[in-house]
Amino acid sequence: MSFETISLRLEKADVHRIITEDVEGLRSKRVDDSIEYRGNDGMLLAVLSDIDSNDGAESTLRYQTSILTPPLAHGRTKAREIRDAVAEYRKSR
């Protein structure tokens, strides 16, 4: 699997609230200082983390962009739902 990372202008807690309200069928779990999002099948879909940045970014979201086999395509679709839920808060470059 491949992942892409985007920077967000919101703090991790705010992003987490948006994701959990907007995307159904997710399980979230705190791991160290990050939050992992998994599908109901246990597949890792995305990881949300805090970031120390001087450029206005408050958090980062790593989300799944490619799959290993066609049966795993649902995970990529769900990861895009996560990304789309917070896309308007993406920090512009």
N, C-alpha and C positions, 0 to 999 in steps of 0.2 A: 504494500500500500504506500501511496505517496500522500504527503500533506503539504498544504500551503499555509503561510502565516500572514495575518493582517493585523495592523495596529488600529486600536480603537480609542476614541476620545473620551470614553466613559470609564469609570472605575469598575473593577471586577464585579463587585456586588450588584451594581446596576445592570451590567451586561448579563449576569447570571439570572437576575429577575426577569429580564426581557426574554431570554432564551426559554426559561421554564414556563413562562406564560404563553409564548407563541408557538412552541414546537411540542407536539404531542409524541408520546411513545419514547421518552428519554429517561434514562436513569443518570443521576449525577452523583459524583463521589469526590470528596476532597482528598487530594494526594499531595502531601507537603504543602506548598503554597499555591497550588493550582487546583482547578476543578476539572475532572474528566467527565465527558458526556459519552454515554454508551447507549446503543440501541437495546431493545428488550431481549435481543439475542446475545448480548454481551459484547458486541463488536465496538471497539473504540472508534468514535466518530469525530471528536474534537476535544481540545484541551484549552482552557481559559486560564491566563496567568496575569499577574500584575507586572508592570514594567516601570523601571525608573528611567525617565526620559525628560530631556529638556525641550523636546519638539512638540509637546502637547499631547502625546499619546499617554494613556493611562493604563491600558491593558492590551494583551495580544490574544488572538484566537488562532490556534492551529487546527485546521479542519481537513478531513480526508478529501482527496481530489481524484484518486485513481484506485482501482481494485485489482485483485489478483485473478479472480475468476468471475464469470457472469452471475453465479448465485449470490455473490456479495454486492451486487449493484444497488440493492436497497440501501445499504450503508452509505454509499456515495450520495444518493438522493437525499437521505436524511441529513447528512453533513451539509449539503447545500441549503437545506431548510434552516439549519442553525446559522450558517453564514448570512443568508438572506434576512433573517430576523434582526440582525444587527448591522446590516450593510449601510444604513443611513448614518451610522456613527463612526464609519471608517475614517481614519485620519488621512487626509489627502497629502500626497507627497510633496 
